[in-house]
Amino acid sequence: MSRSWEQSDRDELVELMSRYATMSDTKEWEELPRTVFCDEFTSDFSSLGTPARTVTRDAWCAQSKRAFAGWTATHHLITNHRIAVDGDRATIRAHVRAEHWAPPEVAAGGPNCWLLVGFYDNAAVRTADSWRLSVLRLTVTYQENDALLAAAMAAAHD
């Protein structure tokens, strides 16, 4: 039984989102991003207060590396993928649950995990190598202990 092109595209796009989630959890900012992002893409984390912008992959990775340096560990779950493919373009809506554990000096005896829940509305394009994200858009619907975000960012820049 052969798989349809649609199923193959879907599998590749789910895998693309898995690679995206793995970058921050494994702190792999060199090779893995080349398998995830276009050279330039739209990054929209406005639901966290960061304006949407067009950015290069390398600039985004450098910023993300600094941002995630303040966390002891992270765990990103991306599920419930709803994918629509139109030729060499695709949209991906997926739910995210992301946990970020702060080091003891950041938590200061209080809660040590920033929980973020929401969804991604991303766009991808088919390249010669495979699918790559051209739009990364996060919508946060719930957070716990979000004060840890500012504290972890400050600690990462000390």
LUMGU-517385 format. One line per 10 residues: number of its first residue (from 1); their letters; for each residue z, y, x of N, C-alpha, C. Coordinates in pm, 1 decimal. Layout:
% LUMGU-517385
NUM	A	Z:Y:X:Z:Y:X:Z:Y:X  ... .
//
This chain:
% LUMGU-517385
1	MSRSWEQSDR	0.0:-117.2:84.7:0.0:0.0:0.0:0.0:124.4:89.9  -94.0:209.7:73.9:-100.7:330.2:156.7:-29.4:445.7:87.2  28.2:530.6:168.1:96.3:648.3:113.1:-5.8:756.8:85.5  23.3:834.4:-15.5:-66.9:944.7:-47.5:-45.2:1059.1:50.0  -145.3:1147.1:59.4:-131.6:1266.8:143.2:-14.1:1349.8:97.3  5.5:1358.6:-34.4:115.6:1438.7:-87.1:249.5:1386.9:-37.3  269.3:1255.2:-38.4:395.5:1198.1:7.7:412.3:1219.2:157.2  306.1:1206.3:233.0:312.4:1229.9:376.5:352.2:1374.2:406.2  290.0:1470.7:336.8:326.7:1611.6:353.8:472.6:1633.3:316.8  513.6:1576.5:206.0:653.3:1591.9:162.8:748.2:1537.5:269.2 .
11	DELVELMSRY	720.9:1420.3:320.1:806.5:1361.2:423.7:813.2:1452.1:546.5  698.9:1505.6:587.5:696.3:1593.2:704.4:773.7:1722.7:678.7  766.9:1775.6:556.9:837.3:1899.4:525.1:988.3:1877.9:513.5  1029.5:1764.3:462.4:1173.0:1730.8:460.5:1222.2:1715.5:604.7  1143.5:1649.5:686.8:1177.9:1635.1:829.3:1185.0:1771.7:897.6  1095.4:1861.6:864.7:1098.5:1997.6:918.8:1232.1:2064.6:887.3  1277.9:2054.1:764.3:1406.7:2113.1:726.4:1522.9:2044.1:798.2  1510.2:1915.9:822.4:1614.0:1844.3:897.9:1620.5:1894.2:1042.0  1505.6:1916.8:1102.0:1504.2:1971.4:1237.8:1565.0:2110.5:1239.7  1533.9:2190.4:1138.3:1591.8:2324.2:1128.9:1745.2:2315.8:1125.5 .
21	ATMSDTKEWE	1801.2:2230.5:1040.2:1946.7:2216.2:1029.6:2008.1:2165.9:1159.5  1936.4:2081.7:1230.1:1988.0:2022.5:1353.1:2002.2:2124.4:1466.1  1918.1:2226.8:1468.3:1922.2:2324.7:1578.3:2061.5:2381.9:1598.7  2122.3:2434.9:1491.9:2252.8:2498.7:1508.2:2363.6:2396.5:1528.4  2353.1:2279.5:1465.8:2458.6:2179.6:1479.2:2462.1:2116.4:1618.4  2347.1:2107.8:1683.0:2342.3:2051.0:1818.1:2329.6:2158.8:1924.6  2314.8:2284.4:1879.3:2295.6:2399.0:1969.3:2173.5:2377.7:2059.9  2067.1:2324.3:2000.7:1941.0:2299.5:2070.4:1848.0:2415.8:2040.8  1846.9:2514.1:2131.3:1771.7:2637.9:2109.4:1646.2:2648.0:2194.0  1610.8:2543.8:2267.9:1493.8:2552.0:2356.1:1372.6:2478.8:2298.1 .
31	ELPRTVFCDE	1375.6:2347.4:2298.4:1259.2:2267.8:2256.3:1247.0:2253.6:2104.4  1358.6:2226.5:2039.0:1354.1:2198.4:1895.5:1293.9:2312.8:1813.5  1327.2:2440.0:1840.6:1267.6:2548.2:1760.8:1115.1:2551.1:1764.2  1054.9:2502.1:1871.3:908.6:2499.1:1878.8:848.9:2401.9:1777.2  930.4:2307.7:1730.4:885.0:2212.2:1629.5:922.3:2256.1:1488.5  984.1:2374.8:1477.7:1032.3:2421.7:1347.8:961.3:2548.7:1301.9  949.4:2647.1:1389.7:902.3:2779.5:1350.3:763.1:2811.8:1401.8  694.3:2897.5:1327.1:573.6:2961.5:1378.5:616.9:3055.8:1491.1  521.5:3100.1:1571.8:554.8:3194.4:1679.3:622.1:3319.0:1624.7  576.0:3365.5:1509.6:636.0:3477.4:1437.6:658.4:3432.3:1294.2 .
41	FTSDFSSLGT	771.8:3471.9:1236.8:800.5:3432.9:1099.2:891.9:3536.9:1035.0  905.4:3527.8:904.5:994.8:3615.9:830.4:1130.2:3548.5:819.3  1234.4:3620.3:859.3:1372.2:3573.0:849.6:1444.1:3661.8:749.6  1492.5:3602.9:640.9:1558.6:3680.3:536.1:1696.7:3620.9:507.1  1796.1:3681.3:569.8:1934.4:3644.3:545.9:2005.6:3762.3:478.4  1931.8:3835.2:394.3:1986.8:3954.5:330.0:2106.6:3921.7:241.4  2117.2:3799.7:193.8:2233.9:3762.1:113.3:2361.1:3757.8:197.2  2346.2:3761.6:329.9:2460.4:3772.5:421.7:2470.6:3911.9:482.7  2386.8:4003.6:435.5:2392.7:4140.2:484.6:2300.4:4170.9:600.2  2218.0:4076.7:640.2:2121.1:4098.5:747.2:1985.0:4125.3:684.3 .
51	PARTVTRDAW	1923.7:4239.5:712.7:1795.4:4271.3:647.7:1685.1:4170.8:681.9  1596.1:4150.7:585.9:1479.1:4065.9:610.6:1391.6:4134.1:714.8  1330.9:4053.1:802.9:1245.3:4109.7:907.6:1151.5:4002.8:960.4  1043.6:4050.2:1019.4:953.7:3960.5:1091.2:1004.8:3954.2:1234.0  1015.1:3834.8:1285.6:1077.2:3814.2:1416.7:999.5:3707.4:1492.8  1005.8:3711.8:1624.2:946.9:3603.3:1702.4:1045.6:3487.5:1707.4  992.7:3370.5:1725.7:1076.9:3251.5:1737.3:1177.5:3268.0:1850.8  1132.1:3316.2:1966.6:1222.3:3329.9:2081.1:1334.0:3429.7:2054.5  1302.2:3541.8:1989.7:1405.1:3642.0:1958.4:1505.2:3584.9:1858.4  1456.5:3513.0:1757.4:1545.1:3454.4:1657.7:1638.3:3352.3:1722.6 .
61	CAQSKRAFAG	1584.0:3271.9:1812.0:1666.0:3170.0:1879.1:1771.3:3234.0:1969.1  1735.3:3338.7:2039.8:1832.0:3407.4:2125.9:1946.1:3464.7:2041.8  1913.1:3525.5:1928.9:2015.6:3581.3:1841.0:2101.0:3469.7:1780.8  2039.3:3361.8:1738.5:2112.9:3250.9:1678.7:2203.8:3184.2:1780.8  2156.4:3171.3:1902.2:2238.4:3112.4:2009.0:2366.6:3193.1:2026.1  2355.1:3325.9:2027.7:2474.1:3412.0:2039.8:2563.1:3397.5:1916.6  2502.5:3395.2:1797.8:2580.1:3388.0:1673.9:2658.0:3257.1:1662.2  2598.1:3147.7:1703.9:2664.2:3017.6:1690.0:2758.9:2986.0:1805.3  2756.2:3067.6:1909.2:2846.1:3044.9:2023.1:2992.6:3059.9:1984.0  3021.3:3136.8:1879.7:3158.7:3159.2:1838.1:3220.4:3047.4:1755.1 .
71	WTATHHLITN	3144.2:2945.3:1723.6:3194.7:2834.9:1641.4:3222.2:2712.2:1727.5  3330.9:2642.3:1698.5:3362.5:2517.5:1767.9:3261.8:2409.9:1729.7  3228.6:2405.6:1601.1:3131.4:2308.3:1550.5:3074.9:2360.4:1419.6  2956.6:2311.9:1384.8:2896.1:2342.6:1255.4:2836.6:2214.7:1198.5  2819.3:2214.7:1067.6:2756.9:2100.1:1001.3:2677.8:2153.5:882.6  2546.8:2138.7:888.3:2456.6:2187.5:784.5:2393.7:2069.8:709.9  2412.7:2067.9:580.8:2348.9:1968.0:495.0:2244.2:2038.9:411.4  2121.4:1992.7:418.1:2012.6:2049.7:339.4:1955.9:1937.3:253.6  1962.8:1958.0:120.9:1929.7:1850.2:27.5:1847.1:1902.4:-89.7  1816.2:1810.9:-181.2:1749.1:1842.7:-307.7:1620.6:1922.4:-285.3 .
81	HRIAVDGDRA	1539.2:1875.7:-193.7:1414.1:1944.5:-159.8:1317.0:1942.6:-278.0  1269.3:2060.5:-313.5:1162.1:2074.3:-412.4:1045.9:2137.9:-339.0  938.9:2063.6:-325.7:828.5:2101.3:-238.1:699.9:2111.9:-318.6  624.6:2218.6:-291.1:491.8:2235.1:-350.1:394.4:2261.3:-236.0  290.8:2180.1:-227.4:190.4:2194.0:-122.3:61.6:2243.4:-186.2  3.6:2344.7:-122.4:-125.2:2398.5:-166.0:-212.2:2409.5:-41.0  -286.7:2304.4:-12.0:-369.9:2300.6:108.3:-285.2:2301.7:234.1  -299.8:2407.8:313.3:-226.1:2418.2:439.6:-102.2:2506.4:427.7  -59.2:2530.5:305.5:61.5:2610.8:281.6:154.6:2531.7:190.1  284.5:2554.7:209.5:382.5:2485.5:126.1:502.7:2575.4:102.1 .
91	TIRAHVRAEH	568.6:2553.2:-10.4:696.8:2616.7:-36.7:801.7:2506.0:-44.7  920.7:2540.9:2.1:1030.1:2444.2:4.9:1154.0:2512.6:-51.4  1206.2:2461.3:-159.7:1336.5:2506.3:-209.7:1432.5:2391.6:-183.1  1542.0:2423.4:-114.5:1639.2:2320.4:-80.9:1779.4:2379.7:-85.3  1873.1:2298.9:-126.6:2013.0:2340.4:-131.6:2074.5:2322.6:7.0  2172.0:2410.8:38.2:2240.3:2401.2:166.6:2391.0:2410.5:145.3  2461.5:2330.2:220.7:2607.2:2339.0:234.4:2630.9:2342.4:384.3  2687.2:2452.4:431.0:2706.5:2470.3:575.0:2853.1:2498.3:602.9  2909.2:2419.3:691.9:3048.1:2437.4:733.6:3049.1:2481.0:879.0  3133.7:2579.4:908.5:3142.4:2638.7:1042.1:3289.8:2641.2:1081.3 .
101	WAPPEVAAGG	3327.5:2567.6:1184.0:3466.8:2560.7:1225.3:3493.5:2658.2:1339.1  3595.0:2740.4:1317.5:3632.3:2841.9:1416.0:3735.3:2786.4:1513.4  3731.8:2833.0:1639.1:3834.4:2791.7:1734.8:3971.1:2847.6:1693.3  4080.2:2787.7:1741.0:4215.5:2830.0:1699.9:4241.5:2979.8:1718.8  4191.9:3037.4:1827.7:4217.8:3179.8:1851.6:4149.0:3269.6:1748.2  4041.2:3222.6:1688.7:3972.2:3299.4:1584.4:4041.5:3277.9:1449.8  4078.8:3154.5:1421.7:4144.1:3124.0:1294.2:4284.8:3184.2:1288.1  4348.3:3203.1:1400.9:4480.5:3267.3:1409.3:4581.9:3207.4:1311.7  4583.7:3076.3:1303.8:4681.1:3008.9:1218.7:4641.5:2999.5:1072.5  4531.6:3061.2:1034.8:4484.9:3054.3:896.1:4377.6:2948.7:880.7 .
111	PNCWLLVGFY	4301.7:2957.1:771.9:4192.1:2861.7:752.7:4094.9:2868.4:871.3  4041.5:2753.9:908.9:3951.9:2751.8:1025.2:3808.4:2714.4:992.3  3773.0:2707.6:864.3:3636.5:2668.3:828.6:3575.0:2767.3:730.7  3461.7:2825.5:773.2:3382.6:2910.2:683.5:3282.2:2817.7:615.4  3290.7:2810.8:483.8:3199.8:2729.7:403.7:3099.6:2821.5:335.9  2975.5:2785.0:344.2:2867.2:2859.0:281.6:2786.9:2760.6:197.8  2757.6:2799.0:74.2:2677.0:2716.9:-15.9:2566.5:2805.2:-72.3  2449.6:2750.1:-86.0:2338.6:2826.0:-141.8:2211.0:2745.5:-137.8  2100.7:2817.8:-121.7:1972.8:2748.4:-113.8:1876.0:2825.9:-26.4  1777.7:2755.0:22.6:1667.8:2812.9:98.2:1543.8:2814.7:10.4 .
121	DNAAVRTADS	1469.9:2923.6:19.1:1336.1:2933.3:-38.5:1244.5:2966.0:77.9  1189.7:2864.7:139.7:1110.4:2878.1:261.2:962.7:2856.4:233.9  883.0:2905.0:327.2:739.3:2878.1:324.5:701.9:2815.7:458.0  605.2:2726.1:453.7:558.9:2658.8:574.9:406.7:2660.4:577.0  354.8:2654.0:697.5:209.9:2643.6:716.1:180.2:2521.9:802.2  66.7:2460.1:772.1:23.1:2345.3:852.5:-45.2:2399.9:978.4  -1.2:2354.8:1094.3:-61.8:2394.4:1220.7:-129.4:2272.7:1281.7  -191.1:2290.7:1397.0:-255.3:2178.3:1466.6:-152.8:2071.7:1504.4  -26.4:2114.4:1524.8:78.2:2019.6:1565.8:152.1:1955.5:1448.9  170.1:2029.6:1342.4:241.4:1982.1:1223.8:279.7:2103.2:1140.3 .
131	WRLSVLRLTV	367.3:2084.5:1044.1:415.4:2194.3:961.7:514.2:2279.2:1039.6  509.2:2413.7:1016.5:602.9:2507.5:1078.1:646.7:2607.7:972.0  770.9:2652.8:981.7:821.9:2752.7:888.4:763.2:2889.9:918.5  711.1:2955.6:815.8:660.7:3092.3:827.9:752.5:3191.7:756.9  834.7:3141.5:664.4:935.2:3222.1:596.6:1062.7:3139.5:586.6  1172.6:3200.2:627.8:1305.7:3140.4:619.8:1390.8:3235.3:536.3  1425.0:3193.9:413.3:1498.3:3282.4:321.9:1620.6:3208.3:266.4  1738.6:3259.0:301.0:1864.0:3201.1:254.9:1921.1:3286.0:141.9  1964.3:3220.3:35.5:2038.8:3285.9:-71.2:2174.7:3218.7:-80.2  2278.1:3295.2:-50.4:2415.0:3243.7:-55.7:2465.0:3258.0:-198.8 .
141	TYQENDALLA	2519.7:3148.5:-253.2:2574.4:3152.6:-388.6:2726.3:3140.5:-389.8  2785.2:3095.5:-277.2:2930.1:3078.7:-271.3:2973.0:3074.0:-125.2  3090.8:3132.4:-98.4:3150.0:3126.1:35.5:3301.0:3108.8:23.3  3358.4:3044.5:122.5:3504.0:3038.8:139.3:3535.7:3084.9:280.5  3639.7:3164.3:294.7:3688.3:3209.8:425.4:3581.0:3286.3:502.6  3504.5:3369.6:431.3:3394.5:3440.7:495.8:3441.0:3543.8:598.0  3570.0:3577.8:600.1:3620.6:3668.3:704.3:3608.9:3603.5:842.5  3603.2:3472.1:846.5:3587.0:3402.6:974.7:3452.8:3434.8:1039.9  3352.3:3468.7:960.6:3220.1:3500.0:1015.1:3229.7:3618.4:1111.7  3288.9:3728.0:1068.8:3301.7:3846.4:1154.6:3387.9:3815.7:1276.7 .
151	AAMAAAHD	3496.0:3740.0:1257.1:3583.9:3707.3:1369.2:3514.0:3619.1:1472.3  3437.3:3521.2:1425.4:3364.5:3432.8:1518.5:3255.7:3509.5:1591.7  3187.7:3600.7:1522.4:3083.5:3682.0:1587.2:3145.6:3770.3:1694.8  3261.4:3829.5:1665.4:3329.3:3914.5:1763.2:3371.2:3832.3:1884.3  3421.8:3712.7:1860.8:3466.2:3625.4:1971.0:3346.9:3582.9:2056.7  3233.2:3562.2:1994.7:3113.6:3521.2:2069.7:3063.4:3631.1:2160.7  3094.3:3756.7:2127.8:3045.8:3868.9:2207.7:3148.4:3920.4:2307.3  3269.1:3859.6:2309.6:3372.6:3899.2:2406.6:3343.1:3844.1:2544.9 .
//
